[in-house]
Amino acid sequence: MTDPATPPAQPPSAVLLDGPWSHRDVAANGARFHIAELGDGPLVLLLHGFPQFWWTWRHQLVALADAGFRAVAMDLRGVGGSDRTPRGYDPANLALDVTGVIRSLGEPDAALVGHDLGGYLAWTAAAMRPKLVRRLAVASMPHPRRWRSAMLRDVKQTRAGSHIWGFQRPWIPERQLTADDGALVADLIHDWSGPRPPEDEALDNYRRAMCIPSAAHCAVEPYRWMVRSLARPDGIQFNRRMKRPVRVPTLHLHGSLDPVMRTRSAAGSGEYVEAPYRWRLFDGLGHYPHEEDPVAFSSELINWLKDPEPDR
């Protein structure tokens, strides 16, 4: 494994996947981030989750661009074509990555759309840098304070998130994720999806991206911080900071069959939103609704983005 502090000179070909979008790098928060972008108009910044990279938003990039938006999907720190730094994987710093990319793109603000870990960071960015977030859409992830409470107090959620507890072991998770050319990555995505998982081609792309040197280590580092900091001063301080309400219109999307993040855990996040809040539950979908039914997901997102007065 290469030193995580030594990033590749350019994004590896495993993540520079062809399509109508264009690829480039932007500098933000002391690191370099790979983005795929398409379209012109108000900025919509898409944040992927685990164990994926920007490619998870391929359907939404096209749909959003066709609807008149500037759609940008970024690789989070340490993943895909972005820098793999030796540190900086706490959610506060990762959220600054996100808001830094907004500034680097020359935009005054953005509608943030996050899934899974990307959703956690989107919640965080909206609370920490509200002037840079125009609207917030989160899929398959509760508000950070709801996540913390569910993981500690709900036995069923603790079991559903067993992989996060497993990530606390040193080096073993990295070896498991990259063994057999990333076979576990495909297994996890398949198991966490509903009856319509992503196509095999997409799963192969996720496997290859996880096998980029040091990517697996960087992909699990945020989850290590989330658990190990629970009783530490930095984690307690972060939890207190997240009491600050979100004051932008928020769309919360969830699959009814999500086995990783229970509906009960995600529901109720609206208590941290002092703005129009819309909850949308997709029947028959799992943890990846934007890939399992991209048409329904994109339609819901775009209609909400275009709604001048989204309802509560």
Phi, psi and omega in degrees: 000135180282162179295124181299341181281352182251096183283160176292156181295330178210160181304135180294153183299339180298338181248350179273064185279139185288152177172188180287350180279169174242154181249142170197173178249148174228150179263137179197140173052039176078015180216174180247133184236133176275137177228154168242131185224153182202136173094170178230147180136197177302139185286132170238116182257124187255129185241120184280170177244198182262142359257061190240189175213193189306332186303337181299340182259016185304320181290319182288329176304313182291313183297317181293318179298318178297334181271001175098024179245157170270103184264127180229124175250121182254151168274128179294161178311129176088354187239150176060235182262008180272165181300140174255090184273158182286344180207177179104024186257015172282152187297328179296315180290321178296325176293325176292330171303313184296310181291330175294323177295321177303313180295319182294335178279359177076022182253148179286334180195180180207155165273120180268133176234115184232143176241137175057235179303322177300327176291320177301317180288327178294316174304314184296314181297321181294328178280323185277322184231065186299332181290340181265355182246114182280316176213162183227128174232128184231134178240134170062032179204125175284171172303145183309324179288325175293320179301312181300314181296317181293319181294330183267332189244342182255110183300320181295321177290324177301318178291318180298328179262030184300331180297329180292320176295322179295333180292347184286345178287142179285130170067331181299314178301320179299316181293323179293320182291331183260352180296147178052047177057040176077028183301324182296327179301311179296321180297317181296313181297319179295316182291330183272352179273166173279207182290352180237073181290165176303154182294161183300325180299318179295318180297322178296322178295320178294323178297314181295321181294323180291335182274000172299134183311129177077352182295320181297318179300313181292329182291330182265346182302319178301323180288329175296317178297316184301325180272312186292338182269359186306319182254004180270158179303321181293322178290320178295319178296318178299316180299323177292321179298328182283000171290338179299121186290153173278128186242032174234153178306135188231133175247124182244117186246140183206145176269134184294339182256016182298116180272351184265314179240107184296146179303321179299326180288320183283320181297144181098355179295342180298343179294343179260011182243119175255061181194172176306129183231127181238127178256130180229117179256123179269112179292136174079009179246154183258223188282346184238062185299330181289341176257327182290322176220075186298329181293312180295318181296311182296321180297316179298316181295311184293318178300321179290318179298328182272350181284116183291336180225075181298136184280167177283000000 
